[in-house]
Amino acid sequence: MDAVFKALADESRRKLLDVLHKNNGQTLGELCAHLDMTRQAVTKHLLLLEAANLVAIVWRGREKLHYLNPVPIHEISERWIGKYERHRLQALGDLKKGLEQKQTNKEQPKKKG
């Protein structure tokens, strides 16, 4: 997971992943057309993304296609975000129910005794 965090720490690599998310299965040349960096720099970033398992490579003849692999990002979401998010959503749900119940109690007419 450290390799994933290292890969995601760089803005250029995140941009590469965004480009692949919009149009998966691109060649190096196609990716370079979307970025303001040299072909060598894009290649280095792609190698790091491959090592982190964020990009998968498929050869089609002589073409090397790059595909986004969202699994490591999903794993981060489940491990680091999901467990905290569930608790927060439960608390918000409980607060909503409590406020709705207070509102309902205010709207009921009081009985004279």
Biotite code that builds the C-alpha atoms (Angstrom):
import biotite.structure as struc

atoms = struc.array([
    struc.Atom([0.000, 0.000, 0.000], chain_id="A", res_id=1, res_name="MET", atom_name="CA", element="C"),
    struc.Atom([2.993, 2.303, 0.507], chain_id="A", res_id=2, res_name="ASP", atom_name="CA", element="C"),
    struc.Atom([3.709, 2.176, -3.236], chain_id="A", res_id=3, res_name="ALA", atom_name="CA", element="C"),
    struc.Atom([0.125, 3.280, -3.948], chain_id="A", res_id=4, res_name="VAL", atom_name="CA", element="C"),
    struc.Atom([0.370, 6.250, -1.589], chain_id="A", res_id=5, res_name="PHE", atom_name="CA", element="C"),
    struc.Atom([3.755, 7.193, -3.074], chain_id="A", res_id=6, res_name="LYS", atom_name="CA", element="C"),
    struc.Atom([2.337, 6.989, -6.589], chain_id="A", res_id=7, res_name="ALA", atom_name="CA", element="C"),
    struc.Atom([-0.736, 9.057, -5.691], chain_id="A", res_id=8, res_name="LEU", atom_name="CA", element="C"),
    struc.Atom([1.367, 11.707, -3.930], chain_id="A", res_id=9, res_name="ALA", atom_name="CA", element="C"),
    struc.Atom([2.516, 13.167, -7.257], chain_id="A", res_id=10, res_name="ASP", atom_name="CA", element="C"),
    struc.Atom([0.189, 15.530, -9.122], chain_id="A", res_id=11, res_name="GLU", atom_name="CA", element="C"),
    struc.Atom([1.422, 14.409, -12.546], chain_id="A", res_id=12, res_name="SER", atom_name="CA", element="C"),
    struc.Atom([0.692, 10.772, -11.779], chain_id="A", res_id=13, res_name="ARG", atom_name="CA", element="C"),
    struc.Atom([-2.784, 11.669, -10.517], chain_id="A", res_id=14, res_name="ARG", atom_name="CA", element="C"),
    struc.Atom([-3.340, 13.547, -13.783], chain_id="A", res_id=15, res_name="LYS", atom_name="CA", element="C"),
    struc.Atom([-2.266, 10.446, -15.728], chain_id="A", res_id=16, res_name="LEU", atom_name="CA", element="C"),
    struc.Atom([-4.785, 8.376, -13.780], chain_id="A", res_id=17, res_name="LEU", atom_name="CA", element="C"),
    struc.Atom([-7.484, 10.982, -14.474], chain_id="A", res_id=18, res_name="ASP", atom_name="CA", element="C"),
    struc.Atom([-6.703, 10.836, -18.194], chain_id="A", res_id=19, res_name="VAL", atom_name="CA", element="C"),
    struc.Atom([-6.958, 7.041, -18.133], chain_id="A", res_id=20, res_name="LEU", atom_name="CA", element="C"),
    struc.Atom([-10.200, 7.242, -16.177], chain_id="A", res_id=21, res_name="HIS", atom_name="CA", element="C"),
    struc.Atom([-11.728, 9.393, -18.916], chain_id="A", res_id=22, res_name="LYS", atom_name="CA", element="C"),
    struc.Atom([-10.416, 7.204, -21.744], chain_id="A", res_id=23, res_name="ASN", atom_name="CA", element="C"),
    struc.Atom([-8.971, 3.862, -20.710], chain_id="A", res_id=24, res_name="ASN", atom_name="CA", element="C"),
    struc.Atom([-6.561, 1.869, -22.870], chain_id="A", res_id=25, res_name="GLY", atom_name="CA", element="C"),
    struc.Atom([-4.269, 4.561, -24.259], chain_id="A", res_id=26, res_name="GLN", atom_name="CA", element="C"),
    struc.Atom([-0.821, 4.318, -25.798], chain_id="A", res_id=27, res_name="THR", atom_name="CA", element="C"),
    struc.Atom([2.129, 6.315, -24.506], chain_id="A", res_id=28, res_name="LEU", atom_name="CA", element="C"),
    struc.Atom([1.764, 8.762, -27.397], chain_id="A", res_id=29, res_name="GLY", atom_name="CA", element="C"),
    struc.Atom([-1.917, 9.336, -26.641], chain_id="A", res_id=30, res_name="GLU", atom_name="CA", element="C"),
    struc.Atom([-1.151, 9.941, -22.978], chain_id="A", res_id=31, res_name="LEU", atom_name="CA", element="C"),
    struc.Atom([1.647, 12.386, -23.831], chain_id="A", res_id=32, res_name="CYS", atom_name="CA", element="C"),
    struc.Atom([-0.795, 14.433, -25.925], chain_id="A", res_id=33, res_name="ALA", atom_name="CA", element="C"),
    struc.Atom([-2.790, 15.230, -22.756], chain_id="A", res_id=34, res_name="HIS", atom_name="CA", element="C"),
    struc.Atom([0.188, 16.199, -20.601], chain_id="A", res_id=35, res_name="LEU", atom_name="CA", element="C"),
    struc.Atom([2.716, 18.998, -20.598], chain_id="A", res_id=36, res_name="ASP", atom_name="CA", element="C"),
    struc.Atom([5.798, 16.824, -20.047], chain_id="A", res_id=37, res_name="MET", atom_name="CA", element="C"),
    struc.Atom([8.330, 14.888, -22.052], chain_id="A", res_id=38, res_name="THR", atom_name="CA", element="C"),
    struc.Atom([7.763, 11.356, -23.271], chain_id="A", res_id=39, res_name="ARG", atom_name="CA", element="C"),
    struc.Atom([10.544, 10.174, -20.928], chain_id="A", res_id=40, res_name="GLN", atom_name="CA", element="C"),
    struc.Atom([8.861, 11.808, -17.914], chain_id="A", res_id=41, res_name="ALA", atom_name="CA", element="C"),
    struc.Atom([5.518, 10.196, -18.771], chain_id="A", res_id=42, res_name="VAL", atom_name="CA", element="C"),
    struc.Atom([7.273, 6.827, -19.137], chain_id="A", res_id=43, res_name="THR", atom_name="CA", element="C"),
    struc.Atom([8.873, 7.182, -15.672], chain_id="A", res_id=44, res_name="LYS", atom_name="CA", element="C"),
    struc.Atom([5.516, 8.070, -14.117], chain_id="A", res_id=45, res_name="HIS", atom_name="CA", element="C"),
    struc.Atom([3.824, 5.132, -15.841], chain_id="A", res_id=46, res_name="LEU", atom_name="CA", element="C"),
    struc.Atom([6.495, 2.739, -14.549], chain_id="A", res_id=47, res_name="LEU", atom_name="CA", element="C"),
    struc.Atom([5.873, 3.924, -11.004], chain_id="A", res_id=48, res_name="LEU", atom_name="CA", element="C"),
    struc.Atom([2.105, 3.575, -11.488], chain_id="A", res_id=49, res_name="LEU", atom_name="CA", element="C"),
    struc.Atom([2.651, 0.059, -12.856], chain_id="A", res_id=50, res_name="GLU", atom_name="CA", element="C"),
    struc.Atom([4.810, -0.854, -9.860], chain_id="A", res_id=51, res_name="ALA", atom_name="CA", element="C"),
    struc.Atom([2.003, 0.330, -7.571], chain_id="A", res_id=52, res_name="ALA", atom_name="CA", element="C"),
    struc.Atom([-0.459, -1.794, -9.583], chain_id="A", res_id=53, res_name="ASN", atom_name="CA", element="C"),
    struc.Atom([-2.478, 1.325, -10.484], chain_id="A", res_id=54, res_name="LEU", atom_name="CA", element="C"),
    struc.Atom([-1.895, 0.857, -14.202], chain_id="A", res_id=55, res_name="VAL", atom_name="CA", element="C"),
    struc.Atom([-2.128, -2.414, -16.112], chain_id="A", res_id=56, res_name="ALA", atom_name="CA", element="C"),
    struc.Atom([-0.458, -2.991, -19.478], chain_id="A", res_id=57, res_name="ILE", atom_name="CA", element="C"),
    struc.Atom([-1.970, -4.894, -22.393], chain_id="A", res_id=58, res_name="VAL", atom_name="CA", element="C"),
    struc.Atom([-0.069, -5.490, -25.610], chain_id="A", res_id=59, res_name="TRP", atom_name="CA", element="C"),
    struc.Atom([-2.099, -5.291, -28.826], chain_id="A", res_id=60, res_name="ARG", atom_name="CA", element="C"),
    struc.Atom([0.304, -6.242, -31.559], chain_id="A", res_id=61, res_name="GLY", atom_name="CA", element="C"),
    struc.Atom([3.149, -3.741, -31.243], chain_id="A", res_id=62, res_name="ARG", atom_name="CA", element="C"),
    struc.Atom([1.035, -1.263, -29.284], chain_id="A", res_id=63, res_name="GLU", atom_name="CA", element="C"),
    struc.Atom([1.346, -1.057, -25.523], chain_id="A", res_id=64, res_name="LYS", atom_name="CA", element="C"),
    struc.Atom([-1.976, 0.026, -24.019], chain_id="A", res_id=65, res_name="LEU", atom_name="CA", element="C"),
    struc.Atom([-2.270, 1.442, -20.506], chain_id="A", res_id=66, res_name="HIS", atom_name="CA", element="C"),
    struc.Atom([-5.354, 0.766, -18.399], chain_id="A", res_id=67, res_name="TYR", atom_name="CA", element="C"),
    struc.Atom([-6.380, 2.157, -15.044], chain_id="A", res_id=68, res_name="LEU", atom_name="CA", element="C"),
    struc.Atom([-6.583, -0.476, -12.305], chain_id="A", res_id=69, res_name="ASN", atom_name="CA", element="C"),
    struc.Atom([-8.952, 0.965, -9.660], chain_id="A", res_id=70, res_name="PRO", atom_name="CA", element="C"),
    struc.Atom([-8.568, -1.953, -7.214], chain_id="A", res_id=71, res_name="VAL", atom_name="CA", element="C"),
    struc.Atom([-5.727, -0.449, -5.099], chain_id="A", res_id=72, res_name="PRO", atom_name="CA", element="C"),
    struc.Atom([-7.647, 2.837, -4.791], chain_id="A", res_id=73, res_name="ILE", atom_name="CA", element="C"),
    struc.Atom([-10.746, 0.911, -3.741], chain_id="A", res_id=74, res_name="HIS", atom_name="CA", element="C"),
    struc.Atom([-8.697, -0.939, -1.122], chain_id="A", res_id=75, res_name="GLU", atom_name="CA", element="C"),
    struc.Atom([-7.475, 2.384, 0.282], chain_id="A", res_id=76, res_name="ILE", atom_name="CA", element="C"),
    struc.Atom([-11.048, 3.624, 0.365], chain_id="A", res_id=77, res_name="SER", atom_name="CA", element="C"),
    struc.Atom([-12.219, 0.544, 2.233], chain_id="A", res_id=78, res_name="GLU", atom_name="CA", element="C"),
    struc.Atom([-9.353, 0.521, 4.699], chain_id="A", res_id=79, res_name="ARG", atom_name="CA", element="C"),
    struc.Atom([-8.765, 4.208, 5.378], chain_id="A", res_id=80, res_name="TRP", atom_name="CA", element="C"),
    struc.Atom([-11.958, 6.025, 4.440], chain_id="A", res_id=81, res_name="ILE", atom_name="CA", element="C"),
    struc.Atom([-14.840, 3.564, 4.531], chain_id="A", res_id=82, res_name="GLY", atom_name="CA", element="C"),
    struc.Atom([-14.581, 2.558, 8.152], chain_id="A", res_id=83, res_name="LYS", atom_name="CA", element="C"),
    struc.Atom([-14.552, 6.189, 9.293], chain_id="A", res_id=84, res_name="TYR", atom_name="CA", element="C"),
    struc.Atom([-17.278, 7.188, 6.861], chain_id="A", res_id=85, res_name="GLU", atom_name="CA", element="C"),
    struc.Atom([-19.711, 4.500, 8.092], chain_id="A", res_id=86, res_name="ARG", atom_name="CA", element="C"),
    struc.Atom([-19.467, 5.760, 11.664], chain_id="A", res_id=87, res_name="HIS", atom_name="CA", element="C"),
    struc.Atom([-19.991, 9.358, 10.590], chain_id="A", res_id=88, res_name="ARG", atom_name="CA", element="C"),
    struc.Atom([-22.985, 8.470, 8.423], chain_id="A", res_id=89, res_name="LEU", atom_name="CA", element="C"),
    struc.Atom([-24.540, 6.531, 11.299], chain_id="A", res_id=90, res_name="GLN", atom_name="CA", element="C"),
    struc.Atom([-24.110, 9.566, 13.578], chain_id="A", res_id=91, res_name="ALA", atom_name="CA", element="C"),
    struc.Atom([-25.697, 11.852, 10.977], chain_id="A", res_id=92, res_name="LEU", atom_name="CA", element="C"),
    struc.Atom([-28.589, 9.418, 10.555], chain_id="A", res_id=93, res_name="GLY", atom_name="CA", element="C"),
    struc.Atom([-29.169, 9.314, 14.317], chain_id="A", res_id=94, res_name="ASP", atom_name="CA", element="C"),
    struc.Atom([-29.073, 13.124, 14.492], chain_id="A", res_id=95, res_name="LEU", atom_name="CA", element="C"),
    struc.Atom([-31.610, 13.402, 11.660], chain_id="A", res_id=96, res_name="LYS", atom_name="CA", element="C"),
    struc.Atom([-33.986, 10.963, 13.361], chain_id="A", res_id=97, res_name="LYS", atom_name="CA", element="C"),
    struc.Atom([-33.666, 12.839, 16.655], chain_id="A", res_id=98, res_name="GLY", atom_name="CA", element="C"),
    struc.Atom([-34.390, 16.212, 15.046], chain_id="A", res_id=99, res_name="LEU", atom_name="CA", element="C"),
    struc.Atom([-37.361, 14.812, 13.135], chain_id="A", res_id=100, res_name="GLU", atom_name="CA", element="C"),
    struc.Atom([-38.766, 13.330, 16.346], chain_id="A", res_id=101, res_name="GLN", atom_name="CA", element="C"),
    struc.Atom([-38.389, 16.687, 18.161], chain_id="A", res_id=102, res_name="LYS", atom_name="CA", element="C"),
    struc.Atom([-40.177, 18.422, 15.283], chain_id="A", res_id=103, res_name="GLN", atom_name="CA", element="C"),
    struc.Atom([-43.016, 15.873, 15.388], chain_id="A", res_id=104, res_name="THR", atom_name="CA", element="C"),
    struc.Atom([-43.408, 16.345, 19.166], chain_id="A", res_id=105, res_name="ASN", atom_name="CA", element="C"),
    struc.Atom([-43.623, 20.148, 18.789], chain_id="A", res_id=106, res_name="LYS", atom_name="CA", element="C"),
    struc.Atom([-46.305, 19.903, 16.118], chain_id="A", res_id=107, res_name="GLU", atom_name="CA", element="C"),
    struc.Atom([-48.634, 17.694, 18.189], chain_id="A", res_id=108, res_name="GLN", atom_name="CA", element="C"),
    struc.Atom([-51.288, 19.723, 20.054], chain_id="A", res_id=109, res_name="PRO", atom_name="CA", element="C"),
    struc.Atom([-51.011, 19.738, 23.835], chain_id="A", res_id=110, res_name="LYS", atom_name="CA", element="C"),
    struc.Atom([-53.856, 18.078, 25.732], chain_id="A", res_id=111, res_name="LYS", atom_name="CA", element="C"),
    struc.Atom([-55.755, 20.140, 28.270], chain_id="A", res_id=112, res_name="LYS", atom_name="CA", element="C"),
    struc.Atom([-56.314, 18.373, 31.481], chain_id="A", res_id=113, res_name="GLY", atom_name="CA", element="C"),
])
